[in-house]
Amino acid sequence: MDTAATTTSAPPPRAPEIKSPMRGKPRPGDRIFLGLSRGAGITLLVIMAAIAGFLAYRAGIAISKDEANFLTTSEWNPAGESPVFGIAVLAFGTIVSSVIAMVIAVPVAIGIALFISHYAPRKIASPLAYVVDLLAAVPSIIYGLWGALFLVPYLDGLNSWLDEYLGWTYIFEKTGEGVARNLFTVGVLLAIMILPIITNVTREVFLQVPKMHEEAALALGATRWEVIRMSVLPFGRSGIISASMLGLGRALGETMAVAVVLSPSFIISGHLLDPGGGTFAQNIAAKFNEADEFGRDALIASGLVLFVITLLVNGAARAIIARRKEYSGANA
């Protein structure tokens, strides 16, 4: 009888179980970090709630004494015997100028980010990325002075060209005379200002694309553009949305550059090339010093509307990103 067939081999000795330090009692450093993180989050919520409460309180005082509809009135005269003021012109100008800026800036920023991350040689990509980073650090008042002294005169020719060839679209019809201190010029200036922000964030997202995705597409015979279309853009879609919303937030709240370039007026006009219009931030900056106590409450009321619009924009961005988690890179 074969003893080797009848005897059972002893099981191999079990390796000693190694307890994860994360499952045991939290270390003092972990508790401190948890407390600091939780405290920072709570502090941020308290600050936001305090800002919202202050704006709502002062806005309620002004709106309760307003003799007109705050949302639909175009006039701004809180210092009159019968206070009349509204945000119709300000909301229109803020949204239109920001939309123009996004339409111009987002495609250009994506193109620059793709060029730096996937097309340009390293000797060119690094200096170009550095220049874009420097543009993001330029103060807004510098952009405003450049826009007023350089951009406005040179956009007169573009305005005339748009009026001649695209005036039939109504929005590019120029009905009045004057320099190009209009919402279209403001939109172009805002596009230049938010371009570095969108480019930097989008470039960093594109650089995080897993190389295996790109190499797999190349192994299947894809061209460089097909690699970008099938691998890079789907992976970075949520990052592009985040970068765009970040740029939109700056465009909505930009103050000094708009105040220097725009020739304000409380008239709603669909002709983007006609001088006039206004934005929330520009109106607050222009009228705050000369306003009395009630006038400042009225300006704070308009600031509350801008605050709400900003929250809605960021909330919409978060909702869009949450619906596209498959493109966020979390499962890469």
C-alpha positions in Angstrom: 0.0 0.0 0.0 1.2 3.4 -1.0 1.3 5.4 2.2 1.6 8.6 0.2 -1.9 8.1 -1.2 -3.5 7.4 2.2 -2.0 10.2 4.2 -3.2 13.7 3.8 -0.7 16.5 3.6 -0.8 19.0 6.4 -2.2 22.4 5.3 0.4 25.1 4.8 0.9 27.4 7.7 -1.3 30.6 7.6 0.5 33.8 7.2 0.0 36.1 10.2 -2.8 38.5 9.5 -1.6 42.1 9.1 -4.1 44.5 10.5 -4.6 47.6 8.5 -3.8 50.8 10.4 -7.0 52.3 9.0 -9.1 49.6 10.7 -7.8 50.1 14.1 -8.1 53.1 16.5 -7.6 56.3 14.6 -4.2 57.8 15.1 -3.9 61.3 16.6 -2.8 62.8 13.3 -5.9 61.3 11.6 -8.2 62.8 14.2 -6.5 66.2 13.9 -6.8 66.1 10.1 -10.4 65.0 10.3 -11.3 67.8 12.7 -9.5 70.4 10.6 -11.2 69.2 7.4 -14.6 69.1 9.1 -14.1 72.5 10.7 -13.0 74.0 7.3 -16.1 72.7 5.6 -18.4 74.0 8.4 -16.7 77.3 8.4 -17.2 77.7 4.6 -20.9 76.9 5.0 -21.3 79.4 7.8 -19.5 82.1 5.7 -21.7 81.4 2.7 -24.9 81.5 4.9 -23.7 84.7 6.5 -23.2 86.3 3.1 -26.5 85.2 1.9 -28.3 86.3 5.0 -26.7 89.8 4.9 -27.5 90.2 1.2 -31.1 89.0 1.7 -31.7 91.3 4.7 -30.4 94.5 3.0 -32.1 93.6 -0.3 -35.4 93.1 1.5 -35.2 96.6 2.9 -34.6 98.1 -0.6 -37.2 96.0 -2.5 -39.9 96.7 0.1 -39.6 100.4 -0.8 -39.3 100.0 -4.5 -42.2 101.6 -6.4 -41.6 99.4 -9.5 -41.1 95.7 -10.3 -37.6 94.9 -9.3 -37.1 92.1 -11.9 -38.6 93.8 -15.0 -37.9 97.5 -14.6 -35.2 99.0 -16.7 -34.8 102.3 -14.8 -32.4 102.8 -11.9 -33.3 105.7 -9.7 -33.3 104.7 -6.0 -32.6 108.3 -5.0 -35.8 109.8 -6.3 -38.8 110.8 -4.1 -40.5 107.6 -5.3 -37.7 105.1 -5.6 -37.8 103.2 -8.9 -35.1 100.6 -9.8 -34.9 97.3 -11.4 -32.4 94.7 -12.8 -33.8 94.0 -16.2 -30.9 95.9 -18.1 -28.3 94.6 -15.7 -29.4 90.9 -16.0 -29.6 91.2 -19.8 -26.1 92.8 -20.1 -24.5 90.3 -17.7 -25.9 87.3 -19.4 -25.4 88.5 -23.0 -21.7 89.5 -22.4 -21.0 86.3 -20.6 -22.5 84.2 -23.4 -20.5 86.0 -26.0 -17.3 85.4 -23.9 -18.1 81.7 -23.6 -18.8 81.2 -27.3 -15.5 82.8 -28.2 -13.3 81.5 -25.4 -14.3 77.8 -24.9 -13.4 76.5 -28.4 -10.2 78.5 -28.5 -9.2 77.3 -25.0 -9.8 73.7 -25.9 -7.8 74.1 -29.1 -4.9 75.6 -27.2 -5.0 73.0 -24.5 -5.0 70.2 -27.1 -2.0 71.8 -28.9 0.0 72.1 -25.7 -0.8 68.7 -24.4 -0.8 66.5 -27.6 0.6 68.4 -30.6 3.4 70.9 -29.7 7.0 69.7 -29.2 8.2 69.9 -25.6 10.5 72.9 -26.5 7.4 74.8 -27.5 4.8 73.4 -25.2 6.5 74.4 -21.9 7.1 78.1 -22.8 3.6 78.4 -24.2 2.0 76.9 -21.1 4.1 79.3 -19.0 2.8 82.3 -21.0 -0.8 81.1 -20.6 -0.2 80.8 -16.8 1.1 84.4 -16.8 -1.9 85.7 -18.6 -4.1 84.3 -15.9 -2.3 86.4 -13.3 -2.8 89.8 -15.1 -5.0 92.1 -13.0 -8.4 92.9 -14.4 -7.8 96.7 -14.4 -4.9 96.1 -16.8 -7.2 94.2 -19.1 -9.6 97.1 -18.8 -7.1 99.8 -19.7 -5.9 97.7 -22.6 -9.4 97.2 -23.8 -10.3 100.8 -23.6 -7.2 102.2 -25.3 -6.5 99.4 -27.8 -9.4 97.0 -28.3 -12.2 99.6 -28.5 -10.6 101.6 -31.4 -9.6 98.5 -33.4 -13.0 96.9 -33.0 -14.7 99.8 -34.9 -13.6 98.2 -38.2 -15.0 94.8 -37.1 -18.2 96.4 -36.0 -18.6 98.0 -39.4 -17.9 94.7 -41.2 -20.4 92.8 -39.0 -23.0 95.6 -39.7 -22.4 95.4 -43.4 -22.5 91.7 -43.9 -24.4 90.4 -40.9 -26.7 93.3 -40.2 -29.6 91.3 -41.5 -29.4 89.1 -38.4 -30.7 92.1 -36.3 -28.2 91.4 -33.4 -25.3 92.7 -35.6 -27.2 95.6 -37.0 -25.7 98.9 -35.9 -28.4 101.6 -35.5 -26.4 104.3 -33.8 -23.1 106.1 -34.1 -20.3 106.0 -31.6 -17.2 104.0 -30.6 -17.3 100.3 -29.9 -18.2 100.6 -26.2 -20.9 98.0 -26.4 -21.8 94.5 -25.1 -20.0 92.9 -28.0 -16.7 94.5 -27.1 -17.2 93.6 -23.5 -17.8 90.0 -24.5 -14.6 89.9 -26.5 -12.6 91.4 -23.6 -14.1 88.9 -21.2 -13.3 86.1 -23.6 -9.6 87.2 -23.5 -9.7 87.4 -19.7 -11.2 83.9 -19.1 -9.2 82.2 -21.9 -6.2 81.4 -19.7 -8.3 80.0 -16.9 -10.2 77.6 -19.1 -7.0 76.7 -21.0 -5.0 75.9 -17.9 -7.7 73.6 -16.3 -8.5 71.9 -19.6 -4.8 71.3 -20.3 -4.2 69.7 -16.9 -7.2 67.4 -17.5 -6.0 66.3 -20.9 -2.6 65.5 -19.4 -4.3 63.1 -17.0 -5.6 60.9 -19.8 -4.3 57.3 -19.3 -1.6 56.6 -21.8 -3.0 53.0 -22.2 -6.2 54.5 -23.7 -4.2 56.5 -26.3 -1.8 53.6 -27.1 -4.8 51.2 -27.5 -6.4 53.6 -30.0 -3.1 53.9 -31.9 -2.7 50.1 -31.9 -6.0 49.9 -33.7 -4.8 52.2 -36.4 -6.4 55.4 -35.3 -5.0 58.7 -36.4 -4.0 61.4 -33.9 -7.3 63.2 -34.3 -9.2 60.0 -33.9 -7.2 59.3 -30.7 -8.2 62.7 -29.4 -11.8 62.3 -30.4 -12.2 58.7 -29.0 -9.9 58.9 -25.9 -8.9 62.4 -24.9 -12.2 64.4 -25.3 -14.5 61.7 -23.6 -12.1 61.4 -20.7 -11.8 65.2 -20.2 -15.4 66.1 -20.8 -16.2 66.7 -17.2 -13.0 68.7 -16.8 -13.9 70.9 -19.8 -17.3 71.6 -18.2 -15.7 72.4 -14.9 -13.2 74.7 -16.6 -15.9 76.4 -18.6 -18.0 77.0 -15.5 -15.0 78.5 -13.7 -14.5 80.9 -16.6 -18.2 81.7 -16.7 -18.1 82.6 -13.0 -15.3 85.1 -13.6 -17.1 86.5 -16.6 -20.4 87.0 -14.6 -18.6 88.9 -11.8 -16.0 90.9 -13.7 -16.1 94.5 -12.5 -13.2 96.8 -13.4 -12.5 95.8 -16.9 -16.2 96.1 -17.8 -16.5 99.4 -16.0 -13.6 100.9 -18.0 -14.7 99.6 -21.4 -18.5 99.8 -21.4 -20.5 103.0 -22.0 -23.5 102.2 -19.6 -27.1 103.0 -20.3 -30.3 101.6 -18.9 -31.7 100.6 -22.3 -32.3 97.0 -23.4 -31.3 96.6 -27.0 -30.9 93.5 -29.1 -28.4 95.3 -31.3 -25.1 94.2 -29.7 -23.1 96.8 -31.7 -24.9 99.8 -30.3 -23.2 101.5 -27.3 -25.0 101.0 -24.0 -26.1 98.3 -21.6 -24.8 97.4 -18.2 -23.9 94.5 -15.9 -24.4 93.9 -12.2 -20.8 94.2 -11.2 -20.2 97.3 -13.4 -23.3 99.1 -12.0 -22.3 98.4 -8.4 -18.7 99.7 -8.9 -19.9 102.8 -10.7 -22.7 103.8 -8.3 -21.6 102.6 -4.9 -19.5 105.6 -3.8 -22.1 108.2 -4.7 -25.1 106.3 -3.4 -26.8 107.0 -0.1 -27.8 104.3 2.5 -30.9 103.3 0.6 -29.1 103.4 -2.7 -26.5 101.0 -1.4 -29.3 98.7 -0.2 -30.6 98.8 -3.8 -27.1 97.9 -5.1 -26.9 95.1 -2.6 -30.2 93.8 -3.9 -28.8 93.6 -7.4 -25.7 91.9 -5.9 -28.0 89.3 -4.3 -29.4 88.5 -7.8 -25.8 88.0 -9.1 -25.1 85.8 -6.1 -28.1 83.6 -6.9 -27.2 83.4 -10.6 -23.6 82.3 -9.7 -25.0 79.6 -7.4 -27.3 78.4 -10.1 -24.5 78.2 -12.6 -22.3 76.2 -10.3 -25.2 74.0 -9.3 -25.9 73.3 -13.0 -22.3 72.5 -13.6 -22.2 70.0 -10.8 -25.4 68.4 -12.0 -24.0 68.0 -15.5 -20.8 66.5 -14.2 -22.7 64.1 -11.9 -24.7 62.8 -14.9 -21.4 62.1 -16.8 -19.4 60.2 -14.2 -18.4 57.7 -16.8 -16.2 60.5 -18.4 -14.8 61.8 -15.2 -11.8 59.4 -15.1 -12.9 57.8 -11.8 -13.1 54.3 -13.4 -10.0 54.7 -15.5 
